[in-house]
Amino acid sequence: MILEVKVTPNASKNEILRWEENCLVVKIQGVPERGKVNANLVAFLAKALGIAKTRIEIILGQTSRMKRLKIEGLSVEEVRKILVDFSQ
């Protein structure tokens, strides 16, 4: 499945803020240089979804706040439900 994510870097902690239409809005720790925020984003979402980091790939937006991620093995509905439950 493909997941659109809007990232705010330099956060004090990693957290899911909300869903805006079909886009997940998150805060991620780390400075946006040398892929630190991207690595933290993948690790955070993998932990939240209970899957391996290797099943999440950033396919668009490596240097942008708007990112498109490919998540293997889960449907859109499963991802949405897990992340909504995780954020509460």
PENOR-V988981 format. One record per residue. N is the residue number from 1. RES is the residue in three letters. SS is DSSP state (~ for helix, > for strand, _ for the rest). Layout:
N;RES;SS
N;RES;SS
This chain:
1;MET;_
2;ILE;>
3;LEU;>
4;GLU;>
5;VAL;>
6;LYS;>
7;VAL;>
8;THR;>
9;PRO;_
10;ASN;_
11;ALA;_
12;SER;_
13;LYS;_
14;ASN;_
15;GLU;>
16;ILE;>
17;LEU;>
18;ARG;>
19;TRP;>
20;GLU;>
21;GLU;_
22;ASN;_
23;CYS;>
24;LEU;>
25;VAL;>
26;VAL;>
27;LYS;>
28;ILE;_
29;GLN;_
30;GLY;_
31;VAL;_
32;PRO;_
33;GLU;_
34;ARG;_
35;GLY;_
36;LYS;~
37;VAL;~
38;ASN;~
39;ALA;~
40;ASN;~
41;LEU;~
42;VAL;~
43;ALA;~
44;PHE;~
45;LEU;~
46;ALA;~
47;LYS;~
48;ALA;~
49;LEU;~
50;GLY;_
51;ILE;_
52;ALA;_
53;LYS;~
54;THR;~
55;ARG;~
56;ILE;>
57;GLU;>
58;ILE;>
59;ILE;>
60;LEU;>
61;GLY;_
62;GLN;_
63;THR;_
64;SER;_
65;ARG;_
66;MET;>
67;LYS;>
68;ARG;>
69;LEU;>
70;LYS;>
71;ILE;>
72;GLU;_
73;GLY;_
74;LEU;_
75;SER;_
76;VAL;~
77;GLU;~
78;GLU;~
79;VAL;~
80;ARG;~
81;LYS;~
82;ILE;~
83;LEU;~
84;VAL;~
85;ASP;~
86;PHE;~
87;SER;~
88;GLN;_
